[in-house]
């Protein structure tokens, strides 16, 4: 039989309560039924000895026994039903939700998917079948705690993936090779020493990588923040960067503790993609200059305008032309490396480009600019009192908020993207936000770059076969060892190669293919995405994001405020019918419709607003003022406002006399509820639901295979089921 069957319960003062005339005690409590929802047997029928089906609780427990008969409050929910034994003592707290159901093995380690809801928890044995397997009669006594509700062992599906040490180490080396040029390149693009980028990469591995939250996501200095960091350093200096990053990290920890990690997922996708494009486009133009051994002029607009002059200078300087060639080779390798043969493709394209650049820079006669790396430990710059005094500056506070929002959003958006790359444990957003905050707090104390999750390193980690946090933690250790033991190797890397790596990263952030895709899907969202990108390029990151959020909210408001207005004249009545959401955005249309009705010259105006789902204050005031004005002119204005209809007074029911026709017997093959049904009104006047109204809802619990047979046996013709109404359900017929 179909599992989608209708069931109903009473409103306030249900059928079995004394308020509605039902004799108290005509129903059976949850306790009397042994904690399960067995219907009363017909008189003379043998007691039921078979096990109750798993869905019997959901099918008839709340309707026939718990909710309907003895009353919602007195016996069922509070005393022996839900409070004392079912929900409280043995049901949900002791063995169900509390001890073994939701907390111990349910939500946390093993339970919600593998053993809590599906296997021994709710489905198979916990909520339905395990309680029904007791051989006692359902009305004998309260259910004992079933053995199957003891703490279950974790199933294979719920266990954490088994770590293969060799695979984790290999993956960590791959991530290290990808992260090394990115850390240095982001630092150079941010206008800070390269050592600070390596320090941030080490913190991203050893601090964020070891924390709980995401399993495979790798953090470090990100190209998405390079332009923002460069602007901040240019305005406030490198010394103030540590204070800004420090307090951004503390704010991230607070946001994670108050569980606002999921809030960042509520941002419009068009705004997110516009933000990434607005970060990527200036990044490409700014890195075009170091890719040709030149210095960028400044703002994104100035960088774009200076490209023709940059190309002219490059072709006139042989050394700049060699540097530009290395940058172009790096970009081409980054795009085409994914088409290389399998074994070769495992080596990161950035590492291959760095190797080529080192080889070319070592040739005689080549004088391209190379990376200048100093002592890693000497680069640590702990903020002092002078830097903390800068917190009184409004610009510093604004920078802290900007870093917090952008870094948090980028990390959590990256987490969602990385989760789609693997089938392992999902990211827990609030712990991940706390972990990112801890990393930025440490980075700020050391005066390093801000840390976010990075897609390039995370995808390399997933593709290398990592399963646990070990790989991303080890990659930070390799970065630290390399910078301490082999700093002279870093000084051989051409800057143009690192710039080429960042140009490729900027192109991936820009993602030009997303613009036509968004145009085809939603042109309104395309406008929001494009405007966000243009404003970021023209002004700054924070202003562009705020503008994009405002544009997204306006778009939603306009789309939600859809009002349908119909006007027509019938004989002596001018009618105006409205439906939808009538807000101040549609006020001009509302005023136009009202004025047209007044100008129709009819003695009666009918305003039907019953189809309006939302009527804000502006539109309501306009309608009421119009009504008062027209009534003052002597016109008859009928105003039908949205909202629940008032219940008209009902006539007293006539007392049946001795000649009253007997009530036809209800069908005996349908379950009945104890207590009489309220008599249906005999008039055609619609009556709003009262305190004794019936409420029907959908129950999607699957029906057991023996449901029809059991109903046929227990509700056979001739059996009495109380003096109540029939349980009307077409699925039982």
C-alpha positions in Angstrom: 0.0 0.0 0.0 1.0 3.6 -0.5 3.0 5.1 2.4 1.6 8.5 1.6 -1.6 8.4 3.6 -3.6 11.0 5.3 -4.0 11.1 9.0 -5.5 13.7 11.3 -5.6 14.9 14.8 -7.8 17.2 16.7 -7.4 20.9 17.3 -7.5 22.3 20.8 -9.8 20.2 23.1 -9.7 17.1 21.0 -12.4 14.5 20.5 -11.6 12.6 23.6 -11.5 15.6 26.0 -14.3 16.7 28.2 -14.3 20.0 26.4 -15.8 18.6 23.3 -18.2 16.3 24.9 -16.2 13.1 24.5 -16.3 10.8 27.5 -13.0 10.9 29.3 -11.1 7.7 29.1 -12.6 6.5 25.9 -9.2 6.4 24.3 -6.1 4.6 25.4 -2.9 6.2 26.5 0.5 5.7 25.1 1.5 3.8 28.3 -1.5 1.5 28.1 -0.4 0.5 24.6 3.0 -0.5 25.8 4.7 2.5 24.3 3.4 1.6 20.8 0.4 2.7 18.8 -1.8 -0.4 18.8 -5.4 0.3 18.0 -8.0 -1.2 20.4 -9.2 -4.6 19.4 -12.8 -5.4 18.6 -14.7 -7.0 21.5 -14.1 -10.7 21.6 -11.1 -10.6 19.3 -8.0 -12.5 20.4 -5.1 -10.4 21.7 -2.5 -9.4 19.2 0.7 -11.3 19.7 2.7 -10.6 16.6 5.2 -7.9 16.4 4.1 -4.4 15.5 5.4 -3.0 12.3 8.1 -0.4 12.3 5.8 2.3 11.0 2.9 1.5 13.3 4.1 4.2 15.7 4.0 6.8 13.0 0.7 5.5 11.5 -1.6 5.3 14.5 0.4 6.1 17.6 0.0 9.8 17.7 -3.5 9.9 16.2 -5.6 7.1 17.9 -3.8 6.9 21.2 -1.5 9.8 22.0 -3.0 12.9 20.5 -6.6 12.2 20.1 -8.2 10.1 22.8 -7.1 11.0 26.3 -6.0 14.5 25.5 -2.8 16.2 24.5 -1.8 17.3 28.0 -3.1 15.1 30.8 -1.9 11.6 30.2 -0.4 11.2 26.8 2.3 13.8 26.4 3.2 14.6 30.0 2.4 11.8 32.4 2.9 8.2 31.1 3.2 8.9 27.4 6.0 11.2 26.4 7.2 12.6 29.6 7.7 9.8 32.1 8.7 6.8 30.0 8.6 7.4 26.3 10.4 10.7 25.6 11.9 11.1 29.1 13.0 7.9 30.9 13.5 5.3 28.2 12.5 6.8 25.0 14.4 9.7 23.7 16.7 10.8 26.5 17.9 7.6 28.1 18.4 5.4 25.0 17.1 7.4 22.1 18.3 10.9 21.7 20.5 11.2 24.7 22.6 8.3 25.6 23.0 6.3 22.4 20.7 7.9 19.8 21.6 11.4 18.9 24.6 12.4 21.1 26.8 9.4 21.8 26.5 7.6 18.5 23.9 9.6 16.7 24.9 13.0 15.5 28.5 12.8 16.3 30.7 9.8 15.6 28.6 7.1 14.0 25.0 7.8 14.2 23.1 10.2 12.1 23.7 8.5 8.7 25.1 5.1 9.3 23.7 3.8 12.6 21.7 6.6 14.2 18.8 7.2 11.9 19.0 4.4 9.3 20.5 1.3 10.7 19.8 0.5 14.4 18.7 4.0 15.4 15.4 5.2 13.9 14.7 3.0 10.9 15.7 -0.6 11.3 15.6 -1.3 15.0 15.7 1.8 17.1 12.5 3.8 16.8 10.3 1.4 15.0 11.2 -2.3 14.9 13.2 -2.7 18.0 10.4 -1.6 20.3 8.0 -3.7 18.4 10.0 -6.9 18.7 9.1 -7.4 22.4 6.9 -10.4 22.7 4.7 -8.9 25.4 1.2 -7.7 24.6 1.2 -4.1 23.5 -1.1 -3.2 26.4 0.8 -5.1 29.1 3.4 -2.7 30.3 5.7 0.2 29.4 8.4 -0.7 26.9 11.8 -1.7 28.3 14.9 -0.3 26.8 15.6 -2.6 23.9 19.0 -4.2 23.6 19.4 -2.9 20.1 19.5 0.7 21.4 22.8 0.1 23.2 25.6 2.1 21.8 26.2 0.6 18.3 29.5 0.0 16.8 30.5 2.3 14.1 29.8 1.0 10.6 32.2 1.1 7.8 30.4 4.0 6.2 30.7 6.2 9.3 34.3 5.4 10.2 36.9 8.0 9.4 38.9 7.1 6.3 41.9 4.9 7.0 45.1 6.8 6.6 47.8 5.4 4.3 51.0 6.9 5.6 52.9 6.6 2.3 50.0 8.2 0.4 49.7 11.0 2.9 53.4 11.8 2.8 53.4 11.8 -1.0 50.4 14.1 -1.1 52.1 16.4 1.3 55.1 16.7 -0.9 52.9 17.5 -3.9 51.1 20.2 -2.0 54.4 21.5 -0.8 55.7 21.8 -4.4 52.5 23.7 -5.4 52.5 25.9 -2.3 56.1 27.0 -2.5 56.0 29.2 -5.6 52.5 30.5 -4.6 53.6 31.6 -1.2 56.5 33.5 -2.6 54.6 34.9 -5.5 51.7 36.2 -3.3 54.2 37.8 -1.0 55.9 39.6 -3.9 52.6 40.6 -5.4 51.5 42.0 -1.9 54.6 44.2 -1.7 56.1 42.4 1.3 59.3 40.3 1.7 59.0 36.8 0.3 59.9 35.4 3.8 56.5 36.5 5.1 54.7 34.5 2.5 56.6 31.4 3.5 55.8 32.0 7.2 52.1 32.3 6.4 52.3 29.0 4.4 54.0 27.3 7.3 51.3 28.6 9.7 48.6 27.4 7.2 50.0 23.9 7.4 51.0 23.5 11.0 48.2 25.5 12.7 45.2 25.5 10.4 46.1 22.1 8.9 46.2 20.4 12.3 42.9 21.9 13.5 39.5 20.4 13.0 37.0 21.7 10.5 37.9 20.6 6.9 39.9 17.5 6.3 41.5 18.1 2.9 41.4 21.8 2.4 44.8 23.5 2.5 45.4 27.0 3.7 48.0 29.6 3.2 48.6 33.1 1.7 46.0 33.5 -1.1 46.3 35.4 -4.4 42.8 36.7 -3.8 44.0 38.9 -1.0 47.2 40.1 -2.7 45.7 43.3 -4.1 44.0 44.1 -0.8 47.2 43.5 1.2 49.3 45.6 -1.3 46.9 48.5 -0.9 47.0 48.2 2.9 50.8 48.0 3.1 51.1 51.0 0.7 48.8 53.0 3.0 49.8 51.9 6.5 53.1 50.1 6.1 54.2 46.5 6.7 54.4 47.0 10.5 50.6 47.6 10.7 49.8 44.5 8.7 50.4 42.3 11.7 47.9 44.1 13.8 45.2 44.0 11.1 45.7 40.3 10.5 45.8 39.6 14.3 42.5 41.2 15.0 40.9 39.7 11.9 41.8 36.3 13.2 40.3 37.1 16.6 37.1 38.3 14.9 37.0 35.1 12.9 37.3 33.0 16.0 34.4 35.0 17.6 32.2 34.5 14.5 32.9 30.7 14.6 32.1 30.5 18.3 28.8 32.2 17.8 28.1 29.8 14.9 28.0 32.3 12.1 30.1 30.1 9.8 27.0 29.1 7.8 26.1 32.7 7.3 28.7 33.2 4.6 26.9 30.6 2.5 23.9 32.9 2.3 25.7 35.3 0.0 24.5 35.4 -3.6 26.5 33.3 -5.9 26.5 36.2 -8.4 28.2 38.4 -5.8 30.7 35.7 -5.0 31.6 35.1 -8.6 31.7 38.9 -9.2 34.1 39.3 -6.2 36.4 36.6 -7.5 36.4 38.1 -11.0 37.1 41.5 -9.5 40.0 40.1 -7.6 41.4 38.1 -10.6 41.2 40.8 -13.3 43.4 43.4 -11.4 45.7 40.6 -10.3 46.5 39.7 -13.9 47.2 43.3 -15.0 49.3 44.0 -11.9 51.4 40.9 -12.4 51.9 41.6 -16.1 54.5 44.2 -15.1 56.8 42.0 -12.9 56.4 39.3 -15.6 58.4 41.7 -17.8 60.8 42.9 -15.0 58.9 46.2 -14.6 57.1 47.8 -11.7 53.3 48.3 -11.8 52.1 51.9 -11.8 49.5 51.5 -9.0 45.8 51.2 -9.3 44.1 48.6 -11.6 42.9 51.4 -13.9 46.5 52.8 -14.1 47.9 49.3 -14.7 45.5 48.7 -17.6 46.2 52.1 -19.1 50.0 51.5 -19.0 50.0 48.2 -20.9 50.8 49.7 -24.3 53.8 51.5 -22.9 54.9 48.4 -21.0 54.9 46.3 -24.2 56.9 49.0 -26.1 59.6 49.1 -23.3 59.8 45.3 -23.2 60.5 44.9 -26.9 63.2 47.5 -26.7 65.1 45.8 -23.8 66.5 42.3 -24.5 66.7 41.3 -20.8 63.1 42.4 -20.3 62.2 40.3 -23.4 63.8 37.2 -21.8 61.9 37.8 -18.6 58.7 38.2 -20.5 59.4 35.0 -22.4 59.8 33.1 -19.1 56.5 34.6 -17.9 54.7 33.6 -21.1 56.2 30.0 -20.9 54.9 29.8 -17.3 51.4 30.8 -18.2 51.3 28.5 -21.2 52.6 25.6 -19.1 50.0 26.3 -16.5 47.2 26.1 -19.0 48.4 23.1 -21.0 50.0 21.0 -18.3 46.8 19.2 -17.6 47.0 17.6 -21.1 50.4 16.1 -20.4 50.8 12.3 -20.0 49.7 10.8 -16.6 53.0 10.3 -14.9 54.3 13.7 -16.0 51.1 15.5 -15.1 51.7 14.5 -11.4 54.5 17.0 -11.2 53.0 20.5 -10.6 53.2 22.9 -13.6 54.4 25.7 -11.4 57.4 23.6 -10.2 58.3 22.8 -13.8 58.2 26.5 -14.7 60.4 27.3 -11.7 62.9 24.7 -12.8 63.0 26.1 -16.4 63.3 29.7 -15.0 66.2 28.7 -12.7 68.0 27.0 -15.7 67.5 30.0 -18.0 68.5 32.5 -15.3 71.8 30.6 -14.8 72.8 30.9 -18.5 75.6 33.3 -19.3 74.5 36.8 -20.3 71.0 36.4 -18.8 70.4 39.1 -16.2 66.7 38.7 -15.3 65.6 39.8 -11.8 65.5 36.9 -9.3 64.0 36.6 -5.8 65.7 38.1 -2.9 65.3 36.0 0.2 66.6 36.8 3.6 66.7 35.1 7.0 63.3 33.6 7.8 63.5 34.1 11.6 64.8 37.6 11.2 61.7 38.5 9.1 59.4 37.9 12.1 58.0 41.3 13.2 55.9 41.1 16.3 53.5 44.1 16.6 54.4 46.5 19.4 52.5 49.2 21.4 53.0 51.7 18.6 51.2 49.4 16.1 48.4 48.6 18.6 47.9 52.3 19.1 46.9 52.5 15.4 43.6 50.7 16.3 42.2 54.2 17.0 42.3 54.9 13.3 39.0 54.3 11.5 40.9 53.1 8.4 42.6 50.4 10.4 39.2 49.2 11.8 37.8 49.2 8.3 40.8 47.2 7.0 40.2 44.6 9.9 36.6 44.2 8.9 37.4 43.9 5.3 40.1 41.3 5.9 37.7 39.3 8.1 34.8 39.3 5.7 36.9 38.5 2.5 39.2 35.9 4.2 36.2 34.1 5.8 34.1 34.2 2.7 37.0 32.9 0.5 37.8 30.1 2.9 34.3 28.9 3.3 33.5 29.1 -0.4 36.6 27.2 -1.1 35.5 24.6 1.5 32.2 24.1 -0.4 34.2 23.7 -3.7 36.6 21.2 -2.1 33.8 19.1 -0.6 32.5 18.5 -4.2 35.9 17.1 -5.1 35.9 14.1 -2.8 33.5 11.8 -0.9 35.2 12.0 2.5 34.1 13.9 5.6 32.3 17.1 4.9 33.5 20.5 6.1 32.2 21.7 9.5 32.0 25.4 8.8 32.1 26.8 12.3 35.1 24.8 13.4 36.8 25.6 10.1 36.2 29.3 10.6 37.7 29.0 14.1 40.7 27.2 12.6 41.2 30.0 10.0 40.9 32.5 12.8 43.5 30.7 14.9 45.9 30.7 11.9 45.4 34.4 11.2 45.9 35.2 14.9 49.3 33.5 14.9 50.2 35.0 11.5 49.3 38.5 12.9 51.5 37.9 16.0 54.4 37.1 13.7 53.7 40.0 11.3 52.9 37.7 8.3 50.4 37.7 5.5 46.7 36.8 6.1 45.7 33.2 5.6 42.8 31.7 3.7 42.0 28.4 2.1 43.4 28.1 -1.4 41.8 26.1 -4.2 45.0 25.3 -6.1 46.7 23.6 -3.1 43.4 21.9 -1.9 42.7 20.4 -5.3 46.3 19.2 -5.5 45.9 17.6 -2.1 42.7 15.8 -3.2 44.1 14.6 -6.5 47.2 13.3 -4.8 45.0 10.8 -2.8 45.1 12.4 0.6 42.4 11.2 3.1 43.3 12.9 6.4 44.6 16.1 7.8 48.1 14.6 7.9 49.1 15.6 4.4 48.2 19.3 4.8 50.0 19.5 8.1 53.1 17.9 6.7 53.3 20.3 3.8 53.8 23.1 6.3 56.6 21.2 7.8 58.3 20.8 4.4 57.9 24.5 3.8 59.6 25.3 7.1 62.5 22.9 6.5 63.1 24.1 3.0 63.2 27.8 4.0 65.5 27.1 6.9 67.9 24.7 5.2 67.9 25.7 1.5 67.2 29.5 1.4 69.9 29.9 -1.3 67.8 27.9 -3.8 65.0 30.5 -3.5 67.3 33.2 -4.6 67.7 31.5 -8.0 64.0 31.8 -8.9 63.2 34.5 -11.5 60.5 36.9 -10.4 58.9 36.7 -13.9 58.2 33.0 -13.4 56.4 33.7 -10.1 54.4 36.5 -11.8 53.4 34.1 -14.5 52.1 31.7 -11.9 50.0 34.5 -10.4 48.7 35.6 -13.9 47.3 32.0 -14.3 45.8 32.2 -10.8 44.2 35.5 -11.7 42.7 34.1 -14.9 41.2 31.2 -12.9 39.7 33.7 -10.4 38.4 35.8 -13.2 36.8 32.8 -14.9 35.5 34.5 -18.0 33.4 31.5 -19.0 31.1 32.2 -16.0 29.8 35.4 -17.6 28.1 33.9 -20.6 26.9 31.0 -18.5 25.3 33.4 -16.0 23.8 35.4 -18.9 22.1 32.2 -20.2 20.9 31.2 -16.7 19.7 34.5 -15.2 20.3 37.9 -16.7 19.4 39.7 -13.5 22.1 37.8 -11.6 24.5 38.5 -14.6 23.9 42.2 -14.0 24.8 41.8 -10.3 27.9 39.8 -11.1 29.1 42.3 -13.8 28.5 45.3 -11.6 30.3 43.8 -8.7 33.3 43.1 -10.9 33.4 46.5 -12.4 33.0 48.3 -9.1 35.9 46.3 -7.5 38.1 47.1 -10.4 37.2 50.8 -10.4 37.3 51.3 -6.6 38.4 48.7 -4.1 37.4 45.2 -2.9 35.2 46.2 0.0 33.3 48.8 -1.9 32.7 46.4 -4.7 31.4 43.6 -2.5 29.1 46.0 -0.6 27.8 47.3 -3.8 27.2 43.8 -5.1 25.4 42.8 -2.0 23.2 45.8 -2.2 22.5 45.1 -5.9 21.6 41.5 -5.1 19.2 42.6 -2.4 17.5 45.1 -4.7 17.1 42.4 -7.4 15.5 40.0 -4.9 13.2 42.8 -3.6 12.1 43.7 -7.1 11.4 40.0 -8.0 9.6 39.3 -4.8 7.4 42.3 -5.1 5.3 41.0 -8.0 1.8 42.4 -7.9 -0.9 41.4 -10.4 -3.6 44.0 -10.8 -6.8 43.4 -12.8 -9.4 46.1 -13.4 -12.8 45.8 -15.0 -16.3 47.4 -14.9 -19.5 45.4 -14.4 -22.7 47.3 -14.6 -22.6 49.7 -11.6 -19.4 48.4 -10.1 -15.8 49.2 -10.8 -13.7 46.3 -9.7 -10.0 46.1 -8.8 -8.5 42.7 -8.0 -4.9 42.4 -6.6 -2.7 39.4 -6.0 0.9 38.7 -5.1 3.2 40.9 -3.0 2.1 44.5 -2.8 5.0 46.5 -1.5 6.1 50.2 -1.9 8.0 49.2 -5.0 4.6 48.6 -6.7 2.9 51.6 -5.2 2.7 53.5 -8.5 0.8 50.7 -10.1 -1.6 50.4 -7.1 -2.3 54.2 -7.2 -2.9 54.1 -10.9 -5.4 51.2 -10.5 -7.3 53.0 -7.7 -7.5 56.3 -9.6 -8.8 54.4 -12.7 -11.5 52.8 -10.6 -12.5 56.3 -9.2 -12.6 57.8 -12.7 -14.9 55.0 -13.9 -17.9 57.0 -12.6 -19.7 54.0 -11.1 -21.6 54.3 -7.8 -19.9 51.3 -6.3 -16.2 50.3 -6.1 -15.1 46.8 -5.1 -11.4 46.4 -4.0 -10.6 42.7 -3.7 -7.2 42.2 -2.0 -7.8 38.7 -0.7 -5.2 37.3 -3.1 -2.5 39.5 -1.8 0.1 37.4 0.1 2.0 40.4 1.6 0.6 44.0 1.9 3.2 46.4 3.3 2.4 49.6 5.2 2.7 51.9 2.2 0.2 50.0 0.1 -2.2 49.4 3.0 -2.2 53.1 3.9 -2.9 54.1 0.3 -5.8 51.6 -0.1 -7.3 52.7 3.2 -7.0 56.4 2.4 -8.5 55.9 -1.0 -11.4 54.0 0.6 -12.1 56.8 3.1 -11.9 59.5 0.4 -14.4 57.7 -1.9 -16.8 56.9 0.9 -16.7 60.6 1.9 -17.9 61.4 -1.6 -20.9 59.2 -1.1 -19.7 56.2 -3.1 -20.1 52.7 -1.8 -16.6 51.1 -1.5 -16.4 47.4 -0.7 -13.0 46.5 0.7 -11.9 42.9 1.0 -8.5 42.8 2.8 -6.2 39.8 3.0 -6.1 37.7 6.2 -8.1 35.1 8.0 -11.8 35.4 7.8 -13.8 36.1 10.9 -15.9 33.1 12.1 -19.6 33.9 11.8 -21.9 33.0 14.6 -23.4 29.5 14.1 -26.9 28.6 15.0 -27.5 26.1 17.8 -27.9 22.6 16.7 -31.4 21.2 16.9 -32.1 18.5 19.5 -33.0 15.3 17.7 -36.6 14.3 18.4 -38.0 10.7 18.8 -38.6 10.6 15.0 -35.1 11.6 14.1 -33.6 9.3 11.5 -31.0 6.9 13.0 -27.4 7.6 12.2 -26.2 5.2 9.5 -23.4 2.9 10.8 -19.9 3.8 9.8 -17.9 1.4 7.7 -16.5 -1.2 10.0 -13.4 -1.9 7.9 -12.0 1.6 8.7 -10.3 2.6 11.9 -12.3 4.9 14.1 -11.4 7.5 16.6 -13.1 7.5 20.0 -15.5 10.4 20.5 -18.0 12.1 18.2 -17.2 14.2 15.3 -18.3 17.8 15.3 -21.4 18.0 13.1 -20.7 19.6 9.7 -22.5 22.9 9.1 -25.6 22.4 7.0 -25.5 25.9 5.5 -23.4 26.9 2.5 -21.7 29.7 4.5 -17.9 29.0 4.8 -16.8 28.5 8.4 -13.3 29.1 9.5 -11.6 26.3 11.5 -12.5 26.3 15.2 -11.0 24.7 18.2 -12.5 21.3 17.4 -11.6 21.3 13.7 -9.9 18.4 12.0 -6.5 18.9 10.6 -5.2 16.6 7.8 -1.6 16.3 6.9 0.6 13.9 4.9 2.4 11.0 6.5 5.2 9.6 4.2 6.1 6.8 6.5 6.3 3.5 4.4 3.4 1.2 5.2 4.3 -2.4 6.3 3.6 -5.3 4.0 1.0 -6.9 6.3 -0.9 -3.6 6.9 -3.9 -4.5 4.8 -4.2 -8.0 6.4 -3.9 -6.8 9.9 -6.5 -4.1 9.3 -8.8 -6.6 7.8 -8.5 -8.8 10.9 -8.8 -6.2 13.6 -11.4 -4.1 11.9 -13.6 -6.8 10.4 -17.3 -6.2 10.1 -19.1 -6.8 13.4 -16.4 -5.5 15.6 -17.1 -2.4 17.6 -14.5 0.4 17.7 -16.1 2.9 20.0 -18.9 5.3 19.3 -17.0 7.7 17.2 -16.5 8.7 13.6 -14.8 6.7 10.9 -11.2 7.3 9.9 -11.8 8.6 6.3 -8.8 7.7 4.2 -9.0 6.7 0.6 -5.8 4.7 0.8 -7.5 2.1 3.0 -10.4 1.5 0.7 
